[in-house]
Amino acid sequence: MNPDCRNDCVEPLVFPKRPNNRPGLSHIDYRIGSYSDFRETLLRNLNHEAVLEAWTHRDADDPGIALLEGASILGDILTFYQDLYANEAFLRTAQWRESVADLVRLLGYRLSPGLGGKATFAFEVKNDKPVVVPAGFPLQAQVEGLEQAADFETVEETTAYPSLSKFYLYRPTYIPDLSGEISVFSIKTSEFEAAGVEINAKDRLMLLDTVSEATNNAQIFIVKEIEQEFDRTNITIEGIWDKGGGLSEVIAYKLGRTFRHFGHNAPRQIVKIDSDDSVSQLDITYNRKLHSSTTTTGNTTITPSFTSREIPLDIEVESLLIGNMLIIEGVSVHESAIVRIIRSFRSGSMAWGSLSGATTFVGIDDDMDDLRFGHTHDVTDIRNLSIHETVGLSLTLKQARQIDPAADGLSLYYFGDSVSYKQLNDRGIAFQKEDGIFLEMVVSTEDKELSDDEEKLRPIFLSSPLAGDFTLGDFPLIDPNVTVYGNLVEATQGKIEKEAVLGNGDSRQQFQTFKLPKAPLTYHNSPGETPPEVPELQIYVNDHLWTRVASFFNVEPQDEIYIVREDANGDSWVQFGDGKTGARLPSGIRNLVAIYRTGTGAYGALKEETTVQAKGKLDRLDKIQLPGVASGGSEPETGGNARQAAPGKIQSLDRLVSLKDFESETLAIPGVLKAAAAWELVDNVPAIVLTVLMETGRGQEIDEVREILNDYNKCRGPQRFPIIVHQGHLQYVHIDAVFALDATFREEPVRKAIKEALGVTGEEGDSVDGSAGLFGLGQRWFGENEYATRIAGTMQNVQGVVWAKVTALGSLGEADDPAELMLPAEPKPLQDRVSCISEPTQHILSLYGAHLYLSVSKAESADVC
């Protein structure tokens, strides 16, 4: 402790200062002094020299004083770097990735290299023949986050079919029975051609429930609208059909001309001159016989006579199609219709009562009788008869397709031919909405054989039900907004480089080491490996493939193995054994050859206004799409993550025993930001439950993390209990606060310091580093609450803040993109505490820059005494 020097005593100078740092500091003070300490020490020593008592000038214009100040500057620079290097010598305080890498290497921990991304591409091919996409086919895509285009290569050979390049799927529907009032019917479109019929608006249709006998359920409609829907055509009629309830279908005929029976408009009476020349008026009959010939009666002249299977029309027609149907209405006393086949027709003249004229006799296949209800009619009134000519054959109408309310989201419908339908079986497809939301899954088809004439709208079955961003409502029958890609090809990042000769083997040398010509070497995760990052590298020695291992530990002297390591510059080095731990290289000239791929970090969506480019030739290739995002790519592990994960790794000794071991191993997986392990009972079974927070936008990689951790448990863990991995989420909060600014401070630096103290995210581009702040990920834990008082206290601890007050605080929920979250309306609520939402152990509170509103109040200066 320094003595009290308020009474004009000279404070003793502590120089050189001895390092005195307590444990656990994030930065240590290792400087023996700064420029002012050096200068003060030199000047005090100058004052103590009796020989130099006369030298009293201390300004820099004196060459001697300038020399001393120059020496002080040099000392300040040297001690600055001394302090910097001292901090880089300890794991907790080191900031440079190179320093952290060197330190954790002493613990047996290696920083993870950068990983190559992977993506699912959709190939669109032309014409009608399939195209084989070979394994290793090169692609190039400009992905968000990378300055240069990323190179990809397909993983395996795939057959691309033109019909599956891009198509649509539809929600399940069904065709109900005819009931109620119906104005829209549907028919298989193929029936029109088979029946020789073309239906257009304004056409007339006769609808009947049967043609085998007379029926009362017959009605003529005018076609209002025609619309094709897949393999069926919807026919909208003017008016409604409300007959024949419970039927599954009705029969329809397109009507041509409509005729009446000859004589229907004959005068009701005839004038008769008797033998005595008297004149009388007699009523005529309008009845015709149904089962025998109709001839002249006592009061009515009907000539010529015609049979029960002939119908004289009220006009003469030039042609009728033999074999076509006639629909005859009004035969019986009931409102009925019967259908008969035209067998013949002939022209002639006829008289009915006092009416005579030209006619056409139409021969039909059967009598016009109505045998329903147990009645037999011998005659019918010709005035009630309407004879309709039909065009083509009959049509079978059903009700239009309706949405199936019982659909469970496990099936959709595909419209296409049977060949394309079969090609979908056990095939991966991708859904993409107009806004870019993407979903990939495997589908299967029905086993039964169906010809294209039977059905073209067929069900496909999804490997998992639609959920989340995709619902059945996204697959309407009209104007679908989800594009489906069926020619999916998996590809991984990495450009295959030219075969490289690394050098000459020398059996006299131990641990020969060679550098790969190009960097960065591509790595991909392989769940069965430890560590999981596996390089895309093959080493041939004398044309013989050697095996890569993770380390030289526990290998035999004759084993043909090598290891791969990265240096601080990102270059990759290949090292061979010493004859004891792995075989030495055999001597030879240029006998060491490397085949490898380069490129890492591909992650994100395709850049706007760019397209995927094929770097090889492929016949009939039209386009290549990237419907989703590239995932899995990452930059090399940061020093901060290694600083946190390495101590746990050395404690575990490469075994998984404690919860901390599982957390440390999880943190070492690329893309993982936070991990928490806990013992829990899941369905009454003890299990280790790991909550894993992935980097923003990497949620789809959680399955790969699960696979890696389960392999770790199998290979290095006790295997006594299952490992269950839950995905963690960020829960965003909103804060409004006011602070008083010290009048001696500038506002902008203080605002920046407040944001960093609070741990704001999303403003890294403005040099705001909130990683160590209150809401920084390094400071928070799953399920941890936050309080308005602590937020205000954190702000008040910022230099330049006189006082602070929180005026609004609340939760906004979780989101992949926090910019999409909406702030509450004014006045915003103020909660004393913000808690994590449902499943609190899977959420971490976070503060996005746009959700923080700071207002400033000038602090009043203290009164001068």
Phi, psi and omega in degrees: 000134179288144177291158179286117185245036180283349183256046173066018174278159180272122180293131181295143181269123178266100181206134354288144181285136180272135177300131180215087185240128177286159178294153173088006180283147176276349176208133180254152178260113184240011182275136175280347178168167178250189181304314182296324179293316178299313182296316180297319180296315181296319181291323177294319177296325178295322180292334183275353180277117182294328182295332186254027182299327183284349180273095186250348180284130184237013180274162186287349179285351174276126182304324180293315178295320178300323178295317179296319179293325175297320177295325178294320177298317179298317178296322179297317180295315182296318181288331176299311179289330175299316178294319180297313182291327178297320178293327179286353181271354182238140186297319184292330186256349183294140180247330182281137179299324180297320180293315179299319180299317180294322182288314182287339176297329177295337178268001183084016181254132177247133177296139180293136177285172174294143182255145172281146180279174175220152184208157176251115181259150178247122181264131174249122183241157185258172179066203187240011181250144179292156180236133179267119176267114186285160172293143181081011179292127186277139177228161177218132182220140176269106187259144177304138177096346178247134178289320181261157177295142180267137178264135179233159173222138181294148186277316183217164180291137182222144175262124179257130181253134182303320183291342181257008181300309180204125182207188181230155173239160188226151181292156181297141177225171174212163179251107183283170174290162180282117178205151180075204181264121187239133177236353180233124176245166176225155182213148173299127183299329181294340180293330181301313181292319180296326181271352182067039186233141171235124183256133177227167176301146181080355175291157177258137176236138171257122179254131179224151177272346178202157174237359182280342179207175177295151182217148173270345182271070179225140183202144178261134179231156172261132179287127181265318186205145177239130179215127180276136179227097183061236182269008178236159178242128177272131179244115177262129182254158172277125186096193183226151172257123181230026181248166174065038180301141180090351178284151176272339182202161174231163180257138181231144174235137169281129184267141172260247180276153175242129182243167171241162178287137179300133179099355182296335181250021178292148176304146184291335183230156174238153178266127182241130177258115182283177181294335178268018179066014175278151183252133177223157178249128182241140175285139178265166176260144176252010181275143171235153182280144181261341185234004178209177183291147177260122183229182180297137176253184182297324184253347189233132176269117177235103180223141353285170175288149178221156186278174179291344181253025174234145178231116174279126181274159184283352177222163176268127180248148184279328184209148170219148180273117177296133181099342175288167183263149166245135175253121186247120179254147173086025182290312185257181178292336176281157174286103188222166176218143176230157182242130179228155182264137176285121179256332181197168170204149179211151179269153178186188176236159186207157174230135175228107187064230180272001180264130176221155180169183180283150180209171171235124178271120181256123177270133181243170189277348183203166177294158179267064182250154178243104186264009180288162175061017177075013181257143173238122182256133178268333183227163174218152181277117184292341179291339180270352187275134169235128184247116184254126173281136178257155178249117179074192182272178181287156178242146178255115182256139173235174176290155179292157179300141177239151177295134180279110182288344182267005182298137185256006179080008179262359180214151172225176183241138179250136179249115180175183182282169185293328180295312179296323180298316180294328180293342179281346185296129180056040182242143176279136177230163181232133173262138175221124176279170180295333179272007175095353179297138194230143176213137181235138177200172180257141181237160176227166184235173177286152180278332188292151180275128177227129175281161180295334179288331181283314186200139174239345176258103190239151182280144166239149187248129185274149179289338176211151183292152175296137180201165176071241185286347182240129176229172178298333179295344178278358184235060180289166179285334182241135178053061177294147181246010177247117177274138181244132177248131183249349179257071183272138180227123177283139179218149178241151181289148177138126178263126178290120181271163178298139180308126188247133172271115184279333180156202184250136174282146180221108184292351179277342186262146176262146175049051176300137186231136181226146180261135175289141186297325185235152180224159359274144175294137181281132173240149172225151178289135174229108187304334182277000185255156173226115353294165188287346182282122182240128182283150174274077188214137173230131180246124178248128176244117185053043178064020177242131184284125175264164187256134175276138175234164181286326179203171179278359182292135173063039173242156183271158182300329183269359183291128180273086186228168175206163175238160179236133178225152177251143176264184184295336180273358181089002177283150182254139181235139178251129182234142182247174188283181182246010182093347176248314174248082184095150184286149171285161176289137173289148180292143180176160179263121178051041183263007182245113186237138179241134170244121189208168178238150180234154177120130179217170169088007181288115180205128177124182182277167176292137179297147180297146178062027173234160179229159176284133182251136173274126180265002175233173182267133178217119183297142175061022176281129180261297181216161171233127181250153169243086187293332180253228179229158169282135183228166175087338180288144180206158174281165177304151182303138181282159177296324180298318179292319179295323179299326181277323187273329188298314181302321178294325180294319182289329178291327183281343182052042176066021175238154178252105183238302184268169176299325179297326178298316180295321179295317181295318179295323180292319180297334181282351179281129181302139179094348181270128179263322186210146179214138178223130181249146180207150172278131178215159171265119179244112185055042178065019177242125178298137182208156170269120180255119179254125173260121188239124175261118179271161173300154184305126178087359182256024182300329182289350180270003183295329179295323178293322177297317178302315183296318180296314182294323178292326175291322175301315181297325181287321187268326186231003180251180182285339182057032180261351184206154179285157173250123180246126183251121173255143178276127176277160182222152173273131175250119188269145178243160173242142182224131165245130182215154176237141179224151177266128184264129174299131185298341182271001182246148173282147188288315187298313177300325180291318176302315179298318180295324178295316180298319179293322179293326179278344179081042181291141174247162176091358180238026178298330177294340177260021177064030175261109180256101181260017185297332181259009183276183184302319180260010176294145184300327180292342183258353187243166180223161180299133177081002182284131179277169175224152188235147180297324181294321180289325177297314179297320179295322178297318179295320184291338178283352179286134180295129183104352177260123180276313175209162181214150181214134176272125182253344177207138181204133179186175180261142176253354182090189182255155178194147174293324178240105183297339179295341181276348181287140181264133176287149178293158180289155176287145354284135182288146181288153176241112177256141177291330183218140173250122180252158176289147184285194183310146188055060187299332181289357179250013183230146174234132179289142181215155181237116177270145186305320182289349181263006178248125177240118180248129172242149187244146175230130180289130178281140179285139179288148178293143179294140178280130182286000000 
